Amino acid sequence: MTYLVLARKWRPRSFDTLVGQDHVVRALTHALDTQRLHHAWLFTGTRGVGKTTLSRILAKSLNCEQGISARPCGQCRACTEIDAGRYVDYVELDAASNRGVEEMTQLLEQAVYAPSSARFKVYMIDEVHMLTGHAFNAMLKTLEEPPPHVKFILATTDPQKIPVTVLSRCLQFNLKHMTVEAIVDHLQYVLTQEGLAFEAPALRLLGQAAGGSMRDALSLTDQAIAYSAGNLTLDAVQGMLGTIDQRHLVRLLQALSAGQGSGVIEVADELASRGLSYSGALADLAVMLSRIAIQQRVPGGLPSGDPLAADLEELAAALHPDLVQLYYSVAVHSRSELALAPDEYAGFVMACLRMLSLTPASQFQPEPPPERRNAAENVSKAAGNVSTDASPVSPAPEAVNETGGAGSSVARTDSIAAALPVEPPVAEHGSGNGRQMVVSNEATPSRDEGPEVPAWEDLPEESSADVPVTDVARPEPDVGRPESDVARPESEPGAQLRASYPDEDFSSYDNFEPAGYEDEGWEPLVEGAEFDPENLATAGLGAAGLPGLGDDKPASRPRLSRMTPEQWPELAATLPLTGLADELARQSEWVGVKDDTITLRVAIWSLAAKQGQARLRTVLTEHFGKVVNLKIEFGETGSGTARAMEEKQRAERQRQAEQAVANDPLVKTFMEEFGAQVIPGTIAALDERAA
């Protein structure tokens, strides 16, 4: 007995058994039941979706001996012979091999004769787009007004190549791709009827490999039955198709989310040992990432029977949505770059390492516990706002030494310097009616090699603010204090500088007195320090913050407390930033500042990455001369951003450029005398920097 392949054996014989084309079945069923029969139908769609099957069912419905009906009997002579392909009044013509005008003329000459035994003579022309232009022209008249006993059924996979004159004479039905679920359900029915064992995940692989074609799915099933000896298991189908076990891709994404480069290389080596396609691996990875993105946006959207549902839900919770989009973009673009790589292995590994390198460090290093993070923030705030209420003679223990022991203000300055990435600010202490400042004997440790920068410490309360720094008497060291906490001799800073620069002559600086110093302005010795001219004036120090300087000297750095939302766009556009930090500054609005914490509002969530925030915070700290913190809010932004201001300026320059062209005398002359026109969109304003 000759074996009949599944695609032919299980070809639908009626509209009821047709799978996946309900919209076409509904239209044809209503037309047949109401006897509203057109003379020409056009079926379009990819291979294996049912174009020829629909043509045969429609021909049986038209010529069934029981009458015209949407449910042909399937037992009469017309039905059986049409199914067998030998009915004389049903002609299937392949336009790929009969594409000339001679073949079409011969067919049309036979169409004028009545059918031999059928009700209608049906001509089915497959791949009709292959006909030549002359052949289409030859059939136009007959296709528009055929004899009453002739019906035309046209089928094609490329309707764009059919002339519109032909399309307008037909009823066109677009057949859809088969969904994976529809293919799996049909395969389960066929294999159950065949009495063959199978696994549902194996059928899903076959459905995905079919690409929307039921015929391809049945052909692959035939091949899988022969490969697995009648037992369609998942491993057997994967081995036959050469597809990748999805568990490998799950492990790959887990390694990427954990920042484990060794795990990525291990998965790549396993794929190489199995001889699998890296292009297919990237394609499957993109599909998996799309399913993860769907799970993140629509929880519970994964099929209940999916064996990877639990793993995908876990990955959806572990990966940030922006990171999933980034991985998807890299996977899709890297697939097209495999042809440019030295070999597919190198291209696949570099694509995975690219994902790993673009992953933010915060994905691998979780934030510290709340209590540690709050402690760090308190230290930062303490460094930016050194207390002015402590007495320089007998300070409180907690204000003097953070370790809990008795110590000088030098110990406090050193502890703050160790907790911050920048040098400690100037320490201002007040007691009674004034404030005092003095250079500390203890050198502040620096991360860079070179001479150490002196720190600041308190003067004794009985000293006067008008006394030069070099003449201030030092308090006697306490008995029993550690040697590191005892104040060093007054001459030690000079000795340290001379030891660091042995070739430098410091004799001209030995008698330096601040009262005689004159300059256009004054910058604090320690970078990052901020002085308030109004408060310092009450201490008798002058507007610039040093004894003897005039009150008319301006403040050395901008005031953070006086910053307004209107000033922020201009400041954000001039900050020395690049990359993500620059975009964060330019696309944010100033909300306000409180306790040295600047609040900004952004409309794009991905701009608030920690790297960008850290860089912007550093630059703002340098700009305002004090340690600041950042707080990011999310919401709609208006015209209070630097980006909006730039767009407004660009639009204004464009308007001025168009107006200048319109008012140009030469342009007016061309338009008046020659009927010239300015093409919209061809005028571009020059950038101010380019100009």
N, C-alpha and C positions, 0 to 999 in steps of 0.2 A: 504493500500500500504506500502510495506516495505521500510524504509528509507535507502538510500545509502549514506555512508559517503562521504565527499568531496574528500578525497584522492583517492577513487575508482571512484567516479562519474566524476572527472576531470582528470583522468589518460590520458596522451597524446595517441592519436591513430595513429599519423603519425610523421615523422621526423620534419614537419613544426611546430607542436605544442609543441615539446620538448623544455624545458627551460634550459638554462645554460650549455649545452654540445655541443657547436657549433663545437669544434674540432673533436669530435667523429662523429657527424652527417655529417660533410664534407667528412671524409674519407670513411664512409660507403656509402654515396650517390654516390661518384665517382666510388667506386668498383661495385655497383649495375648497374650503367648506362653503365659501360664499360664491364660488365660481367666478371670481374676479381674477382672471388669468392674463398675465402679461405675455407678450410674444418673445421677450428676450430677458434673460437674467445674467448678471455678472457676479461671480463669486471671487473675492480677493482674500488673500491671506498667505502666511508662510507655509512651508511644506508640512504635510502631515496633520493638518487641522480639519480636514473633512470636505474639501471642495469636490473631489470626484465622488465621494460617498453621497453627498447631498444631491449631486446631479443624477445619480442612479435612483435614489429614493424619489426624487421629483418626477423622473421619467416613469417610474412604476405607478406613482399616484395619478399621472395623466392618462396612462394606458391600461390600468387595471381593468380586467373584464367585469369586476363587480361595480364599476363606475368610478368617476373622478372623486377621489376622496383623499384626505390627509392620512388615512390608515389603509394602505394597500393590503390585500389579502395575503400576498406572498406565496399563494398556492397555484394561481392560474398560470397559463402558458406565458403570458407577457411578463409576469413578475419573476418566474423562475429563469426565463431566458435572459432577461436583463441582468439578473444577479450572476448568471453564468457568462455574460459578455458575448452572447451570440444572437441577440435579437436584431432582426433585419432592419427594423424601423428606428432603431436607436444607434446612432453613429457617433463614435468617439474618435475625434480627429486630433492628432498631435501637431500643433502649429510649429513646433521646433523643426520637424522634418517635412512639413507641408506648408511652407511659408510663402511660396511664390504666388503670383497672380494667376498662373495656369491652374494650380490645384484649387484655388478659391473659385475660379470660373467654372471648373468642372463640378464642384459641389453645388454651386448655385443653379446650374443647369438641371441637376437631378432633383433639386428642391421643388420644382414646379409640379412634379408628378405626385399623385396621391399615394399615401402609404399602402403597403400591400395588405396588412391585416390589422394594424394598430389604429387607434383613434387619432394620434398625432405622430408626425415624423419629427423626431427630436435629434438635433445636431449639437453635440457637446464638443466644443473646441477648447482643448487644454493648452495652457501657456500661450494665450492668444496674443500677448504682447510681442511674440517673436515674428508675427506676420510683417511683411514688408509694407511700405506705404502704399504701393499700388494695389496690394491685396486688400488693405483696409478700404481703399477707395472703391474697389470693385464690389465689396459687400455692403456698402452704405445703403443703396437703394432697397435691396432685398431685406436688410436688417430693419429698415424703417417701416416698410409695408410688405411683410412677408405674406405668402398664401395662408389662408385660415388653418390649414392642417400642418403648418410648420412652426416649431418652437426652437429657439436658439438658447443654449446654455454656454456661457463663456466663463473660463476660469483662468486666473493669472496670479503669479506671485509678485508682480511688479506693475501695478495699475498706472504708475506715472508715465509709462511708455505707450499707453493706449491713447489714441487721439480723442479729443473731447467730443468730436462728432460721433464717435462710437459710444462713448460714455453716456451721452445725452439720449441715446436710443435704448438704453438698458436700465433695468432695476438693479442697482448695485448693493451688494451685501458684503460687509467686511467681517470676515471670520476672525475671532480672537485667538490669541495664544492660549494654550491649555495651561491652567495653573497646576502647580506641583500637587496640591491637594486633590484636584480632579484626576490627575494621572495616577496618583497612589491609590485612590479609591477604585479606579477602573482596573488597575493591575491586581489589586486584592481580589476583586470579583473574578477576573480571568484565571488567576492561579488557583483560587478555590475551586472553580469549575474543572480545572485541569488536574486537581488532586496533587499539587506540588507544595512542599513545605517552603516557608519564606519567613523572613524577619522584616518587621515594618521599617526600621532604619535603612535596610538594604533597598527597599522599594523607594524610599525617599531619595536616596542617592541616584537611583535610576531616573526618577522624575526630574531631579535637578539637571542630570546630564542630558536629558531629552531636549531641553531648550524650548519647551512649549509645544512640542510635536508629539502627538499620540502615536503616530506610526514609528517614530524614532524610539519612543519608550518601549513599544512592543518588540521592536527589533533588538534593542539592548537586552530586553528580558529573555528573548530567545538565546542570545549569546551567553547571558548569565546562567541560564539553565544548563547549557552545554558545558560551561566552565566549572560549575559547582556540582555537576552530576545530579541535578534536580533538587538541590538544597540551597536556596538563595539566602546565604548568611551575609552579615555585614562585612566580615573579613574577606569572603569570596568576592563580593561585588567591588570592594575597594581594590583588591588585587587585580581584578579584571579591568577596571576603569583606570587604574593607576592614580587614583585620587588620594588625597592626604587625609590621614586620620585627624579629625577635628581636635582630638586631645592634644596633639602637638601644638596646634595654634593656641589652645587655651594655656598650655604651659609657656608658650612664647609671650603671650600678653601678661601672664603672671610675673614672668621674669622682667619684662619691661616696666611694669608698675612698681616692682621692688628695686629697680636699678641694678639688677644682677646681669652684668655682661657675660659672665660664664654660662649662665642658663640660656642666653640667646645663642651663643656659639654652640652649645650642646644640641639645641633643637636643629640648628642648621646642619650640623654634622649628621644627625639622625636622618634628616631628609636626604642628604647626599648618599648615605649608606643604602637607602631604599630605592635610590634612582628616581626620585619623584621630581616633578617639574616645579622649579622655583617660580615661574610665571604663574602657574596654577596656585602655588602657595600664597603669593601676594594677592591673587584674585579672591581666594577663599578667606584670607585675612581681612580684606576690605568688606566682604559680605558679613563676616562675624562682627566687625566693628559697627557696621550699620545696624545689625540686630541689637548690639549693646546700646547704641544711641537711641534706638526705638524703646528699649526697656527703660532707659533713663527718663525719657520724655513721657512715655505711656507705660507706666508700671503694669505688669500682668499681660503685656501684649505678645509674649512668646507662646507658641503652641504648647498645649498641655502635654502632648506626647513627645516633645523634643527631649532626647536624652541629655542634651547639653544645657537644659533650662536652668538647672541649679548653678552650674559654672558661670553662665552668662549673667545671671542675677548677681552673683558674687563680684564679678568683674565690673558690672554696672555700678555697684556700690563703692568699689575701690578706686575706679578711675574717674577723674574729673571730666565733665562733659566737653570742655575745651580741649582736653588732652585726647579724648576719643576722636574729635574732629581733626586734630593735628595728625594722629596716627593714620586715620583714613586717607587724608590728603597725601601723606608720604607713601603709603602703600599703593595708591592709584597711580601716582606719578612715577614711582620707582619701577613699576611694571613696564612702562614704556622705555625706561632707561636701561633695561637689562641687555638690549642689543648693543649698547655702547660700552658695557662693562667688559673687562678682560674675559670673564666667564660668569656664568649665572650664579655660581656660589658666591663669588666676590660681590656681585651686584646685590644679592639677597642679604648678605651679611652687612654690607654698607647701608642698605636701607634700614635694617633693624638698629644698627648703631646710630644712624641719624635720628631715629625716633628716640633712642636713649639719650643722645646728647641734647636734644631739644626739650627733654622733660625737665621742668623746674626742679631745683634741688629740694624744695619743700615737699615734693611728692615722695622723696626718699627719707627726709629728716623731719619727723613730726615736730610740731611746736612744743616748747617746754610746758610743764604743768602750770595751771593758773597761778599757783602761789609763787613759783619761781619767776614767772613772767612779771607779776605785779611787783616783786621785789626789785627786779632789774629796772622797771619803770620808775620806781621810787628813787633809786640811786641816781638815775638820769635827771629826774626833776630836782633832786637835791644839789646836783652839780650845776644845774642851770640857774638855780635860785639859792645861793648860799645865804644862810641866815644872817640877819643884821642885828639880831637882838641879843646875841651872846656877849658877855663882858670879856674884854681882852685880858683882864687881870686874873679873874677866877671863873673861867668858863664852865658851863655845865658838862658833866662827864659824857653824856650822850652826844653833845654837840662837838666835843673835842676829839674823842677817840671812839671810833665805831666799834672797836674790839671790846669795849667795856672797861678798859683800864684807864688809869690816869695818864694823860699825855698832852702834848701841845697841839696847836692848830696845824703844825707841820704834818703830824700823823693823819689828821683828817684829810688834808690836801692830797697826800700820797695815796690814801685809800680810794678817794674819788678818781684820781688819775688812773689808778689801776683798773677801775671799773668802766672807764670810758675810752673810746678809740681816739680821742683828741686830747690835747693838753688841757689841764684844768683852767677854768676862768679865774679872773681876778677875784680874790676874796675881799669882801667889804664888811667891815664890822663896825658897829656903832655902839657907843655907850655914853649916855648923858646928852651932851649938846653937839657932838661931832662924830665924824668917822675918820679912820686913819688907815693908811696903807703903807706897806713896807716890803722890801724884797727879802725873802726868806733865806736863811743860811743853807737850808737843805736843797740840793739840786733835784729837780723833777726828772725821773727816769724817762728816757725817750726811746722809741722803737728804732730810730735812725742813728747811725753812727755819727759822731761829731761832738762838738761842745755841748754841754748840758745847759738848758735854759733855766735861769733862777725862777723859783716859785715865789708866791706872795704870802706873807703872814702878818699877824697883828702887831701893832706898836703898843707899848705900855700906855696905860690910860693917862699917866701924868705927863707924857711927852706932848709937845705942841706940834700942830700940823705944819707950822711954818719952819720947823727945824729941818735942815737938810737931812736926806736919808743917811748919809755917811756919818752924821754926828749923833745918831740915836743910840742911847745906851741900851744894852741888852739886859734882860732880867737874869739873875743868877740861876744856874741850873739846879733843879731839885735834887736833893740827896736820895739816892736809891733808884733814880730813873735809869732806864737802859741807856747804854752809850749811844745807840742810834737815835734816841729821842732828845738828847742833850743838844742845846743850841751850840753851834760851832763858832769859832772866833769870827770877828767882823771881816777880817782880811781874807778869809778863805775863798769867797767867790772870785776875787781878783787873782788869787793864786791858782785857782782851777783854770781860769781863762789863760793865764800865762803858761801853764803847763800844757794846755791844749794847743796854743799857738806860740811856740818858743821864738819864732822869728819876728813876731809882731812887737812894735814899740807901744807900750801902754802908758808911757810917762805923761803924755799930754792929757790923760783922762784921770790922773790921780786926784786933782783938785776940782773935779767936776761938781757943780752945784746946780740942782734943778731950777733955783730961783733965777738964774741968769740965762736959762735956755730959751731960745726964740726960734720958731719955725712957722711955716704956713699952716701946719696942722699937726696933730699928734695921734699916733696909732698906739694902742695898748701893747705892752711887751709880750703878753701871752695872746696868741691868736684865738679868737672865739670869745674874748671878754667883751662885756657890754657895760657902758657907763650911762647913768642918767644925769644929764647936766643939771636938771632942776634940783634933784636931791643932793647932788654933790655940792651945789652952790651953797646950800644951807650948812654944809660942813666947813665952809671957808676954803674950799679947794679951787674955786673958779669953774668956768663953764667947761673947760677941757678935761678936768679931772686931776690936775696936778697943781701943787702949790706954786703960786707966783704967775701962773698963766692967766691971761685976760679972760674976762667973762664973755667976750664976743667970739670965742672960738666955737665952731660948729661941732656937733656930735660926730664921732668918727664912723658910726655905722647907722643904718636905718632903724627906725623904731618898729618892732613887731606889733606892739599894741595899737599903733596908729595906721596899720594896714587896712585898706578898705576893699570891698569887692570890685570897685571901679579900677583900682590900681593893679589888681592881680593879673589881668590879661597881658598888660605891657611887661610886667615882671616875668611872667611865665615864658614869654617869647624871647627874653634876653638871658635866661638862665643857661649856664654852660652844660647842657644836657644832650644826650643822644639816645636813640633807640626807644625802648619802652618807657623809660623815665621821662623822656621829652614828650612822648605822646600823652602820658598821664598829666603832665603839667599843662600842655596846650589844650587838652580836651576836658579840663576840670574847671569848676566854678568855686570861688572862694565863699565859704559859708560863714566862717568866723574863726576866732582864736580865743582859747580859754586855758589858763594855766600852762602857757607855752605849748599847747596842743592845737595844731592847725587842722581845721576840718574842711575837706574838699568834697565836692559832689561830682561824680562821673556817671555817664549814661551807659557805658560799656563795661561789663563785668570783668572782662579779661584784662583791662588796663590796670587793675589793682593788684597785679602780681607783686610778690614780695621783693623781687629784685628791683623793680621800678620804684617801689615805695622807699626802699633803703637808699637808693641813689638820690632820689629827690629830697629825702630827709637830710642827707649829708650836705647837699648843695644849699638847702635852705638854712641849715645850721651855720655854714660858712658865710652865707649872705647876711643873716641877721646878727651874727656874732654871739649866738647863744644856742644851747642845745634845745632843739624843738622836736616835738613828736607829730606824727601824722595820723589822722583819722579819716577814712574814706567812706562816704555815703554813696548810695546808688539811687539814681532818679533822673528825671528829665533835666537837661541843661539847655539854657537859652543863649542869649548873646553875651553872657559873662565869661566866656572862655576865649583863650587866645586864638583857637582855631576859628571860632565864629567871627572874631575881629578880623582875622586874615581873610576869611571868605568875603566879609563885607568890604574890606579894602580892595580885594581883587575884583569884586563886582563893580565897585565904583571906578576903578581904573579901566575896566572893560567898557563901561558906559562912556567914560570920557574919550576913550580911543575911538569908539564908534561915532561919537558926536564930532570928534576932530576930523574923521574921514568924511563924514557927511557935510561938514562945513568947509572942506578943502576946496579952493577955487578950481583947481584942475579937475577934481572929481566932478564938481558941478558942471563944468564945461563938457566933459565926456557924456554926462547923463543928458544934458540938454540938447547937444548937437548930434550925438551918435546913438542916443537911446540906451546908453550903457546902464547896467544894474550892478549893485553890490550884492554879491552872493551871501546870504545869511550864514554866519558861522565861520567866515573866512578871515575875520578881523580878530587879531589876538593882541591884547595889551602886553607891553613889555614889563617884565619884572623890574621893580625899583632898583634892586641890586644890579641887574644886568644893564639897566639904563645908566 
